[in-house]
Amino acid sequence: MARSYTCLVSALLGVLLLPPIAGAAQPATATEERAILSVEDRFLQSHVTGDLSGARSSLADNSIVIYENGDERTRDAFIGDLERNSYWSGLTSHDRVIHIYDDAAVTHAILMIKLGGGQSDIVRTTGVYAKQAGAWRIVSWQTTPLGDAAKALSPH
């Protein structure tokens, strides 16, 4: 019986002393979370203000932006769209969550977007980030419409 407990204790200690699995989510530091949210905020506000430099600095050179309708844009094509038309008149984000994996991160949130003409839209966003040369950049951004049921929840 004592031998069984010794084996069990040895096995548990062995597992506890193993290094963390590569790529496993690590506890995020407040500094890293603030840095990622700052990039995301700058990107989202560029839709309202038309701030092309803010959008450009938020997106990695090889980033992809996927619109609600499924259209896909490279960074340069997205910047061109933004230059022709800043789409939103305002936005509010809810339920923001960040998962950090070493030099990669994933965010998701719900956005209530104010459009022109008093219209609004509710979408779920997913952002994928990479830390490049010490700075966080969006490498993929996708917006998914939540539909009419979600719009009924909107206070607008």
N, C-alpha and C positions, 0 to 999 in steps of 0.2 A: 504494500500500500504506500509506504514512504517513497518507494522508487517511482510510483505513478505521479505523486505530487512533485517530486524532483524533476521529472521529465516535463510535466505541465508548466512548472515555474520556469524551467530553462527555455521552453518553447516560447512562452509569453515574453520573457526578457529578450529573446532573439528577435521577435517581431517588433518590439518596442524600440530596439536599438538600430533597426534598419533605417537607411536614409529615406526621406520622403520620395514618393513615386514622382518621376519627372512629369511635369505637365499638370500635376494635381493642383487644384485650387488652393492657393495660399491665403492666409489672413491678409487682407489688404491694409496697407497703411493709410491713414487719413490723408497724407500728402499725395500718395498715388491716386487715391479716389478723387481728390480735389483737382488734380491735374487732368484726369480723364474727363470729369464733368465740365471743366473749363473748356476743353476742346469741343465737347458735345454742345455746350451752350453757345459757343462762338459759331459753330456750324449751323445750329438751329436758328439763331438770331440772324444769320446771313440770309435766310429765307424771307425774313421780315424787312430787314434794312437794305438788302441788296449789297451788303459788304463783300465784295469779291475777294479782297485780300484775306478777310477772315475765313471765308469758305476755302480758299486756296491753301491757307496755312493749316487748316484742320484736316485736309485730305492728303493721304499719301499719294505720291506720283502715280502709282499703279492702282489707285482705288476704283471701286465700282459703286455706283449709286443706283438702287433699284426703286423705281417709283411705284405708287399704289397700283397702277394699271399693268405692272410687270415690265414696263420699258426699262432698259438698262443703259446707263450712261457711264462713260469714263470720266475721270476728274475734269478733263478739259471740256468735254461735252456738257457736263453738269454746270461748270462755270459759265459756258456760253448761254445755256438756258437761263441761268440766274441773271446774267447780264441783260438779257432781253426782257425779263419779267421777274420781279420778286413776287412770289406767289401769295404770301400770307400777310394779313394785316395784324396778326397777333397769335400767340400760342401760350398754352399752359401745359406743363408736364406733370404726370402723376405716376406713382408706383415705380419710380426709377430704381433699378437694381444694377449692381456692378459685380462682375466676377473677374478676378485678376489671376492670370496664369503666367507667372514669370514676366516675360516681355510681350505678352498678349493679354487682351481683355475683351470681354463681351458685356454690352449694356442692353437693357431693354426697358421700355417705358410705354406709357399710354400718353398720347398727345391729343389735346383738344385744340384744334387749329381754327382760327378765325380767317375766313376767306372774304374776298370782296363781296359787296352787295348784301351784307348781313348773313351770309351763309356760313356754316361751320362744318367741320369734318372731325371724326375721331379715328385715330389710327394707332396701331401698335408698331413700335420701332425696335429694330435690332441693329446695334452697331458693333462692328468687330474692329478692334484697335491693335496696333503693333507699336512697340517702342522702337523707334528708329533714330539712331544717333542721339540717344538720350531724351527724345521728345515723343510723346504719344501722338499718333496720327490715325485717322479712320482709314481702314483698308476696304471695308465693305459696310454699306448702309442700306437697310431695306425698310420700307414702310408698307404695312399691310392694313387695308381698310377694315374697320370693325363692323361696318354695316348699319342698317337702319335701326336695329335694336339698340345698339350702342348710342346712336344719335339721340334716342329718346331720353337717355340719361343726362344729356348735355343741358346745363342751365341756360344755354343761349337759344 
